[in-house]
Amino acid sequence: MINKFSCHNFRNINADNLEFEKINILIGPNNSGKTNFIKAITFFSEMVKNGGNGNLKSAFLNAVAQNGWDHSLCKNAENGAPIEFVWNICLGDREDVKYKLSFQVGNSVENCNIVLEELGTAEPREGYAQEFNYFRCHDHKIGKGSFSVATQRGRKNRRMPFDVDNKETLVMQFKDILLNNRQIYGNELIRVEIAQLLYELQKYFEGYSVYTSAQFDSKKMREPVNAKVLDESLNKDASNFTNVFNRYKSENVIWKSAFEAKLKELIPELQIADAVTAYDKFIFKLVYNEEQYDLSDVSEGTLKGLILNLLINMPMSEPRSLLAIDEPETNLHPAWQKVVGNWIQTADTYSQCFISTHSPDFLDSFTEEFKRGKVAVFVFGKDEPIKKIQYVNIKDELGEWELGDLYRTNDPALGGWPW
């Protein structure tokens, strides 16, 4: 999971060493940066997963293009100022690592360049004043990088140089660098240990699932779908909901019962939720009060409940490293929002979660875990630094109230309102 994150000059986000919990709630007015923050923290993941979805020569350039070329740079930053991301990440049993990516953007490919990329330990090792560095690129000269040839304390270390394209991250170039440099390939520490670390880092970022409620397309979701398609993950617009549901039901019939049990928390009268075949198409059906309905019959709120149930409670061979949902409360009744909030806090299908919301009713459901330090709340304000709220800071104001009560009344201890 991400323990700390820093970001500078990306859209309207500037933050230093924000510390996270498993569940992280983002509140604040429109245009205060919540959505941009999710874009920032998931930038590298989206690059790794979708870098081939473009007509440019590298995943990095495609990611910059998808984020809007020079529109990614903070409006208050000078032209040519670098955008910088720093993730402190826990990768299983390994010591925490720090991955840093700094790059310039412009209105053309020529003006988009990586100016610093490095990977090291997140904290100094015992007996050392600075963090250990696995590799660093472009720091002394653009297009040049170096690996450390010792990854364990006590081994003799020196830097091994290599050439690297500053239009692409080293993570995406690593295999080519190995194959094209006999000396580096011949170093077992680089070829095995650093290669394994980079593989784990890439798999970690590939494990992100990022969704925005505004992108869910209820019209497409209501349409019958190809029965031959069994998708593993939900599209950004949720149009393949029925395909994904049917895949997991086919693999694990018990999960279907669990899905229905969760859905009954929203619709107590529910009897059946299932995908049925009509010719060569799948149609999702709901049965409640002895009546049968397909998705063309139900409300936007019911569709949202189905999507969130699948997203949050989706069975996984191993937990997703991160789930981010922008404004999940849209179209949901306040009572349903509290149920969904409970799903988020009890699910074991992801290692970390980021949720942006405007809803005090949704915020209420996180009060008790916030008091226990299991949920972090971040307040965004226009032209203000991102503020992490801790229970000890608002204990007196909160009292026997819930978090949403402070939000509803625009209590200064919590804030987050537009005025």
TILUM-249774 format. One record per residue (C-alpha): residue in one letter; x, y, z. Coordinates in steps of 0.2 Angstrom, whole numbers, padded with zeros to 4 digits, always signed. Each point is the difference from the previous one (the first is absolute). Example, Ala and Ser with C-alpha at 12.3 -4.5 7.8 and 13.67 -1.06 7.14 Angstrom:
a+0062-0022+0039s+0006+0017-0003
This chain:
m+0000+0000+0000i+0005+0018-0002n+0006+0006+0017k+0005+0018-0006f-0002+0010-0015s+0007+0017-0006c-0006+0009-0016h+0006+0017-0007n-0006+0010-0015f-0013-0012-0006r-0016+0009-0004n-0006+0008+0016i+0009-0012+0011n+0015+0003+0011a+0003-0011+0015d+0014-0006+0011n+0001-0017+0009l-0018-0003+0002e-0002-0015+0011f-0014-0013-0004e-0010-0014+0008k-0009-0015-0008i-0015+0011-0003n+0002+0018-0005i-0015+0013-0002l+0002+0016-0010i-0012+0014+0003g-0001+0018-0006p-0009+0011-0012n-0001-0002-0019n+0016+0005-0009s+0011-0002+0016g+0010-0014-0007k-0008-0016+0006t-0001-0008-0017n+0017+0007-0005f+0007-0008+0015i-0006-0017-0005k+0007+0003-0017a+0017+0005+0008i+0001-0015+0011t-0005-0012-0014f+0010+0008-0014f+0013-0013-0001s-0012-0014+0002e-0011+0007-0015m+0016+0002-0010v+0006-0018+0003k-0018-0008-0003n-0005+0011-0015g+0016+0006-0007g-0003-0009-0016n-0016+0008-0003g+0006+0015-0011n+0010+0003-0016l+0016+0006+0009k+0016-0009+0002s+0000-0002+0019a-0012-0004+0014f+0007+0016+0008l-0005+0011-0015n-0017-0008-0002a-0003+0003+0019v+0005+0019-0002a-0012+0001-0015q-0014-0008+0009n+0002+0013+0014g+0000+0014-0012w+0018+0005-0005d+0004+0016+0008h-0017+0001+0009s+0008-0012+0013l+0011+0014+0006c-0006+0011+0015k-0006+0016-0007n+0011+0009+0013a+0016-0009-0005e+0013+0008-0011n+0001-0007-0018g+0012-0015+0000a-0002-0003+0019p+0000-0019+0003i-0015-0010+0006e+0006-0011+0014f-0008-0016+0008v+0008-0010+0015w-0008-0016+0006n+0005-0008+0016i-0006-0018-0002c-0001-0016+0010l+0003-0015-0011g-0005-0015+0010d+0015-0006+0011r+0012+0011-0008e+0007+0016+0008d-0010+0015-0006v+0006+0008-0016k-0001+0018-0006y-0003+0002-0019k+0002+0018-0007l-0005+0006-0017s+0003+0018-0006f-0004+0006-0017q-0003+0016-0011v-0015+0002-0011g-0004+0011-0015n-0012+0001-0015s+0011-0012-0010v+0009-0017+0001e+0017+0010+0000n-0005+0010+0015c-0004-0015+0011n+0015-0008+0009i+0004-0010+0015v+0013+0010+0010l+0002-0012+0015e-0005-0017+0004e+0006-0010+0015l-0004-0015+0011g+0007-0002+0018t-0005-0005+0017a-0013+0010+0009e+0010+0002+0016p+0019+0001+0003r+0007-0017+0005e+0008-0003+0017g+0017+0008+0000y-0003+0011-0015a-0004+0018-0001q-0010-0001-0017e-0012-0011-0008f+0008-0014-0011n-0003+0003-0019y-0003-0015-0012f+0001+0011-0015r+0000+0018-0006c-0003+0008-0017h+0003+0017-0008d+0006+0008+0016h+0018+0005-0006k-0004-0001-0019i-0016-0003-0010g+0000-0017-0008k+0012-0008+0013g-0003-0011+0015s+0009-0011+0012f-0004-0016+0010s+0006-0004+0017v+0009-0017-0001a-0002-0004+0018t-0018-0001+0008q+0005-0007+0017r+0010+0008+0014g+0018-0005+0001r+0003-0003-0019k+0012+0010-0009n-0010+0013-0011r+0003+0010-0015r-0011+0008-0013m-0002-0008-0017p-0005+0012-0014f-0012-0003-0014d-0009+0010-0014v-0018+0003+0002d-0014+0009-0010n-0007+0015+0009k-0016-0002-0010e-0004-0016+0010t+0002-0006+0018l+0013-0012+0005v-0013-0012+0007m-0006-0002-0018q+0017-0001-0008f+0008-0011+0012k+0000-0016-0010d+0007+0009-0015i+0014+0007+0010l+0005-0017+0007l+0000-0008-0018n+0010+0014-0008n+0013+0002+0014r+0011-0016+0002q+0008+0007+0016i-0016+0004+0009y-0008-0017-0006g+0016-0008+0007n-0003+0007+0018e-0011-0012+0010l-0006+0013+0012i-0007+0011-0014r-0006-0015-0010v-0009-0009+0014e-0002+0011+0016i-0004+0017-0008a-0010-0009-0014q-0011-0008+0013l-0002+0016+0009l-0006+0009-0016y-0011-0014-0004e-0009+0001+0017l-0001+0019-0002q-0008-0002-0017k-0012-0013+0006y-0005+0011+0015f-0004+0014-0012e-0010-0011-0012g-0010-0005+0015y-0009+0017+0001s-0019+0001-0004v-0005+0018-0003y-0018+0006-0004t-0010+0016-0001s-0019-0001+0003a-0003+0013-0013q+0007-0012-0014f-0012-0014+0004d-0011-0002-0015s-0017-0006+0005k-0007-0001-0018k+0014-0012-0005m-0001-0010+0016r-0019-0003-0003e+0004-0008-0017p+0001-0019-0003v+0018-0005-0002n+0010-0014-0010a-0002-0016+0009k+0017-0006-0006v+0010+0014+0009l+0005-0003+0018d+0009+0016+0006e+0012-0001+0015s-0002+0019+0005l-0013+0013-0001n+0002+0013-0014k+0001+0018+0005d-0018+0003-0006a-0006-0016+0008s-0008-0005-0016n+0006-0018+0002f-0007-0003+0017t-0010-0015-0005n+0015-0008-0008v+0011+0002+0015f-0014-0006+0012n-0002-0015-0011r+0018-0004+0000y+0002+0000+0019k-0017-0010+0002s+0007-0013-0012e+0016-0002+0010n-0008+0000+0017v-0019-0003+0002i+0002+0004+0019w+0005+0018-0005k-0016+0002-0008s-0009-0003+0016a+0011+0012+0009f-0003+0013-0013e-0019-0002+0002a+0002+0001+0019k+0009+0016-0001l-0013+0007-0013k-0014-0005+0013e+0007+0013+0012l-0006+0013-0013i-0015-0009-0006p-0007-0011+0014e-0014-0007-0012l+0013-0007-0012q-0001-0019-0004i+0011-0002-0015a+0014+0009-0009d+0007-0009-0015a+0005+0001-0018v-0010-0010-0012t+0002-0005-0018a-0011+0005-0014y+0006-0007-0017d+0018+0006+0000k-0002+0014+0012f+0001+0002+0019i-0014+0010+0009f+0002+0004+0018k-0016-0003+0010l-0006+0004+0017v-0015-0008+0009y-0008+0008+0015n-0018+0000+0007e-0003-0015-0012e+0003+0011-0015q+0014-0001-0013y+0009+0015-0006d+0015+0003-0012l+0011+0015+0001s-0010+0010-0012d-0014+0000+0014v+0010+0006+0015s+0006+0017+0006e+0017+0008-0002g+0002-0002+0019t-0003-0019-0002l+0013-0001-0014k+0013+0010+0011g-0003-0012+0014l+0003-0015-0012i+0016+0008-0006l+0007+0004+0017n-0005-0017+0007l+0011-0008-0014l+0014+0013+0001i+0002-0002+0019n-0004-0018+0003m+0007-0007-0016p+0009-0017+0004m+0019+0001-0004s+0013-0013+0000e+0010+0013+0009p-0005+0017+0007r+0001+0015-0012s+0014+0011+0006l-0012+0016-0001l-0018+0004-0004a-0005+0018-0003i-0017+0006-0003d-0005+0018-0004e-0017+0005+0008p-0008-0017+0002e-0015+0007+0009t-0007+0008-0016n-0018-0007-0003l+0000-0009+0017h-0013+0002+0014p+0008+0006+0016a-0005-0017+0008w+0009-0009-0014q+0015+0011+0002k+0003-0006+0017v-0001-0018-0005v+0013+0003-0014g+0011+0009+0013n-0001-0016+0010w+0004-0011-0015i+0016+0011-0003q+0006-0002+0018t-0003-0019+0001a+0006-0006-0017d+0016-0010-0002t+0001+0002-0019y+0013+0014+0000s+0015+0006+0011q-0004+0018-0001c-0015+0011-0005f-0002+0019-0004i-0018+0007-0001s-0005+0018-0004t-0017+0006+0006h-0011+0015+0002s-0013-0010+0011p-0001+0002+0019d-0011-0015+0001f+0014-0010-0008l+0013+0007+0011d-0010-0005+0015s+0003-0018-0003f+0019+0002+0003t-0001+0009+0017e+0004-0015+0011e+0015-0006-0010f+0006+0018-0001k+0000+0001+0019r+0010-0016+0000g+0013+0007-0013k-0005-0013-0013v-0007+0013-0012a+0009+0016-0005v-0010+0016-0005f+0008+0013-0012v-0008+0017-0002f+0003+0009-0016g-0002+0019-0002k+0002+0012-0014d+0017+0008+0000e+0004-0009+0017p+0011-0015+0004i-0008-0017+0002k-0003-0003+0018k-0001-0017+0009i-0012+0000+0014q+0004-0011+0015y-0012-0004+0014v+0011+0007+0014n-0002+0017-0009i-0019+0000-0001k-0005-0011+0015d-0008+0014+0010e-0010+0007-0015l-0005-0018-0006g-0006-0005+0018e-0014-0012-0003w-0004+0006-0017e+0005-0008-0017l+0012+0006-0013g-0014+0005-0011d-0007+0011+0013l+0015+0011+0001y+0000+0000-0019r-0018+0005-0001t+0002+0015+0011n+0016+0005-0008d+0009-0001+0017p+0018+0008-0002a+0007-0016+0008l-0004-0010-0015g-0004+0013-0014g-0002-0005-0018w-0014+0011-0005p+0001+0012-0015w-0003+0015+0012
